[in-house]
Amino acid sequence: MSDSLLAKIRKFLSRDFREQIEKRDKLKKLLAKIRKKQKKLQDELSEEYDPVLQDELRTKIRLLEEQRRKGLDLLKELREARKQA
């Protein structure tokens, strides 16, 4: 067997590697949910006329944007770690 094939088999059988893939998949699903919720809040904001409620919606949207940004950063780190392994 070639060295590259053995390396691929080790990666495939590695528990850490499988856990990393599962974590990445869960993170992708979570980011999709956050994006969907953010879009919903933006739609609500565009239809809202009360300034107090607009401020609350903007705050929630900013919070979701920050959470999503952190999630995307983590996803990027996982991808880089996978490439280095």
Contacts in CASP RR format, 6 or more apart in sequence:
PFRMAT RR
TARGET T0000
AUTHOR 0000-0000-0000
METHOD contacts of the structure
MODEL  1
MSDSLLAKIRKFLSRDFREQIEKRDKLKKLLAKIRKKQKKLQDELSEEYD
PVLQDELRTKIRLLEEQRRKGLDLLKELREARKQA
11 17 0 8 1.000
11 85 0 8 1.000
17 82 0 8 1.000
17 85 0 8 1.000
20 78 0 8 1.000
20 81 0 8 1.000
20 82 0 8 1.000
23 78 0 8 1.000
24 75 0 8 1.000
24 78 0 8 1.000
24 79 0 8 1.000
24 82 0 8 1.000
27 71 0 8 1.000
27 74 0 8 1.000
27 75 0 8 1.000
27 78 0 8 1.000
28 75 0 8 1.000
30 71 0 8 1.000
31 68 0 8 1.000
31 71 0 8 1.000
31 72 0 8 1.000
31 75 0 8 1.000
34 64 0 8 1.000
34 67 0 8 1.000
34 68 0 8 1.000
35 68 0 8 1.000
37 64 0 8 1.000
38 61 0 8 1.000
38 64 0 8 1.000
38 65 0 8 1.000
38 68 0 8 1.000
41 57 0 8 1.000
41 60 0 8 1.000
41 61 0 8 1.000
41 64 0 8 1.000
42 61 0 8 1.000
44 57 0 8 1.000
45 54 0 8 1.000
45 57 0 8 1.000
45 58 0 8 1.000
45 61 0 8 1.000
48 54 0 8 1.000
48 57 0 8 1.000
END
